[in-house]
Amino acid sequence: MTDSVMTDSAEYSRKLALTVVEAIWEKKGFDVVAIRVKEIVQYTDFMVIASARNERQAMAIADNVEDEVRKKLGQKAIGEEGRRTGRWVLIDFGDIVVHIFHKPVRAYYELERLFADAPQLTLEEPAWVHEIGGEESEVESYDDLVWQGVKWQAGDAQALVDDEEAAQEDEEALELAALARDDEPEELTEIE
């Protein structure tokens, strides 16, 4: 590969990363970082990581990222994951992998710690970013979010339970919910 082609590829990857960042900011995504991981991993040049205030916003950001990259650069994503829940949406453009997290999920996984020594693109954040980002102390625990959703879904509750005491707590929550609705509680099924 000639130096010119490698330079063009690096410039394109940088341009793609900046296009993704702008698209994230358009939908009020925050805590955006663009990490150059080319020297660390072989599957991509940059990793862009961003936060959203909720799952719906994460999906809207993902839609906007794909639309803007297609409009401005004529490139489509080669893969994506996480659209169903919106807690962690991954979009793969080949040269760039984009991770859009619901904020507590990002705090839980701390993905950027894997690449703490990698260089980052310098980004000039819009002024509003600091207004909506919130303090780290305000971040709800992801463990709490998982269990909040599980307590009302009988089929899923048992699948995530590790011990009998926790299973009993979930069963009691389902019974209380059923009583509040004035109907019969759903039964938990055991996983073999």
Secondary structure as GFF3:
##gff-version 3
##sequence-region A 1 192
A	DSSP	alpha_helix	3	26	.	.	.	ID=ss1
A	DSSP	beta_strand	30	36	.	.	.	ID=ss2
A	DSSP	beta_strand	46	52	.	.	.	ID=ss3
A	DSSP	alpha_helix	55	73	.	.	.	ID=ss4
A	DSSP	beta_strand	79	81	.	.	.	ID=ss5
A	DSSP	beta_strand	88	92	.	.	.	ID=ss6
A	DSSP	beta_strand	96	102	.	.	.	ID=ss7
A	DSSP	alpha_helix	103	109	.	.	.	ID=ss8
A	DSSP	three_ten_helix	111	115	.	.	.	ID=ss9
A	DSSP	alpha_helix	129	132	.	.	.	ID=ss10
A	DSSP	three_ten_helix	136	138	.	.	.	ID=ss11
A	DSSP	alpha_helix	142	150	.	.	.	ID=ss12
A	DSSP	alpha_helix	154	160	.	.	.	ID=ss13
A	DSSP	alpha_helix	164	181	.	.	.	ID=ss14
###
